[in-house]
Amino acid sequence: MTWIALGGLVVVAVASVVAFHPVMRAVGAEVTGAPTTVSPSLLLPPEVPVPTPTADGGPVGGAAVAAPGDVPARATVEARLKGLDTVALAAGAESLQLAYEVVDTETGDVVAASNPSALLIPASNTKLLSITAVMHAMDRQTRFPTRVLQPSAGTITLVGGGDPLLTTTPTGSYPHQSSLQELATLTAASLKESGQTSVALTFDASLFTDPGWNPTWPANYRDQVTQISALWVDEGRDPAGGRSRTPALSAATAFAAQLTALGITVAGAPTAAVGSGEELARVDSAPLHVLAEQMMLRSNNSFAEVLGFQLAAATGHPTTFAGSVAAIEEQLRGLGLWTEGAVLKDASGLSRSNLVSAAMLALAVGHAVDDPRLSVILEGLPVAGVTGTLASRFSDDISRAARGVAKAKTGTLTRVASLAGTTTTADGRSLAFAFLTNGSADGWAAKVWGDQAVGVVTACGC
């Protein structure tokens, strides 16, 4: 009863308002809308002034860009570099050779140099030249496929496309690496769809025609680099340790096991063949610029050689070590980065037969600064005293100025040390540099000299 009474009161109240509404309007007492306490204009977005263009079309009023400092005085920088202590560096050395060049990246002016055209062993800094050539000649988005072809019913061929990051199983890490497991899953599905559950497996690594071992490498380098092949998984590393000398066969054997686990019977052992026929499945590598970045970050010898072979294939050279270094030289000559008499025998720098100049390395770094296509080279360089191969260096008073500022690629072999990269001076000037030593019996002293040289250049407000 209470709810019925309440409902009746509501009905009466509404009827009263409706009846009273014309009277309120007539006497001007009706208010249509609540009174406002703030100006409506305050709720509107602020007007953004449109800059008045200048005569050349640029806007007026933009933030001023700080001008770089003065180019360091060459005489001053060279005097300070010559003042570095080289006693430990020279101790026990039968023939010590030092060479360097420092270049202003904006003007190209030489800021400091000593024996810049001398041809010395660069060790791993060879990679700097190799990747400059690769990224200049090739599309940074290029991907390299690993495919499965079917030349005839009952036979399939695993075809390597030279993907250096191909793994046995997915890693889930950055960068994404294609895997044989993905390829096996796609292949098994395709075979089953066509009613095939038993096949013979062949493999094709003929994209690279070289046997895969550089004649200038000693045998004990097999723990540093894999037999180069257009088909491998996990960089040709054996699960039990070491590196496979038959990486293509190892990859095919792993692939056969994966197909078997997916319900496809693989008859017999995999054999080599040239792939042909319908494509059943494929997985593609990461883009070239990612492969290049990973090669530089890891200073990976095997990756460097694979990319050298890819450059040879892309530029019409034989896919051999000779074709690879010919393609690299061709690109460097075209860029004006070649010193006459220079010698390359590989793309990674493991060969002690490589001979390059400090000028070549410094100019290559400077070119990477200027050319956006080569940005991966700089992105892959360790930071002095902070990351990668430079994390534990640049710790003394002279070199410390470069900590967190300089970025450089290292190179180390017995009696060889090199350092090439970029830095910014105390005056805000961007410089490219290359410092090389050959012959020192004290490897640590050679590294310290290079670090201190970069520290001197970085600290220069001259």
Phi, psi and omega in degrees: 000322180301317182293326180293318180296319180296320178298322179295322177296321179297317180298318180296319182295316180297318179298324180293318180296317180297319181290326185277344185303314180297325180294317179298319180294321183297323183269003178077017182270352181283136176245119181266091180113145180289150177293144179264146178253350176231153178291134179303335182294337180290341180270356180274149177296145181295149176284132179263119181295139178268119181300142176281123182292149176276180182298329181269009175093354180275153181286154177265145173094007177289161180294138179289139177267127182296133179284143177294157179290181180289152173295130181302147179289123185301316183299321181292314181297315182295323178297318180291324178292320179293339180279355179293145181287123180241016182299308180295325180297322185272344184300125176076003181275126177287322180211097181270129177236128177239141177209144176201159171211137176236129187233138173287124187287340181274317185259340186082001179295141175280122182270328177199147179200147172210119183051045186294339181260359179296137183266112183234165177286124184267349187056225189291349176291352170304326181301328179299319179288319182298313184287332173299315179295315182299310185287336176287322188270335190246155177290128184295343180266003180301136176237151182246120187274150164246123191235162170239120179250156177236100180289332178200162180302133178089359179225135175230156181232126174274118187247120179278137178247011178080042175271108184288342183261003183301132181244167176288312180231158180301143181260332182073010181252168175272141352282164177299130178244126176295152184228156174297328180299317176300315182294320180295320179298315179294320181294315180299319179296318180294318179296314181296324180298327180266008176084015181259129177233003179217129182217161166263143184246127171243168179223150186228112176243026189283356177303322174257123185267349180286146175301336171107001178234122184289130183294345179269000178268132173289158184298330183285002175276001183294345174273355181255338186208143179272151170307120188289131183211152175282353179222115171204166171231149179053038180057026178073015180279133177283142178304327182277358182112159181082186182231140182290142173267354175229065188297328180293316177296319179299318179296316181295322178296318177296321180295320179299319179295322179292319177297319179300317179295338180264010175093012177253120178282128178252115184277123176074184180271151178298144178231157181284143178198167175265123185291145176200172175095192184292140176277122179269325184198160177201154169228144183252148178290170168297160178301155182307319183295330177287319177300317180295317179299316180295321178300317181288317181299319183269351189048049189275118183294316182297316179300319182299318181292321178298316180292328174296318177294323177296321176298317179301314180297321184287339185247013174083017177262159175299144180273069179225173176299320179296318179293323179298309183288331175294320179293321179296313179299318180303315180292318181293323176297317180298332179270357182074029184249017185251133173262128180302136182095348179298152183226132171235133176244344176209176181262346187264333183097006176290332183286131175279359177273349177292136177223118179224172181253159174298325180298319178301314183291315181296319180292325178296319177297315179300322178293323178296327177294323185275335188252112181303333180295339183259014184300332180298334179295312181290323180296333182270002182275134175296152179265134184305123176072007187233309188231161171054221184291351179256002187300324184260014182248180179062047185251351180269172186298325184284318184276344188300334181300337183270352182300129179074359182247307182281149173231134186205153172265133178264161173213127184218124166223174177303123181064021178226132173216136178218156181210122181220134181178211182231156172208170177235127184287170177300337177271001179084023180263132180274127182233149171250144184217160171212126178235127182231141171229136172232136172105346182291136178278347182252096183298323180293318179298324179295319178293318180298319179299316178297317179298316182293324178298316178294323178298319179298314181295316181296319183284351187291117168251056191232000000 
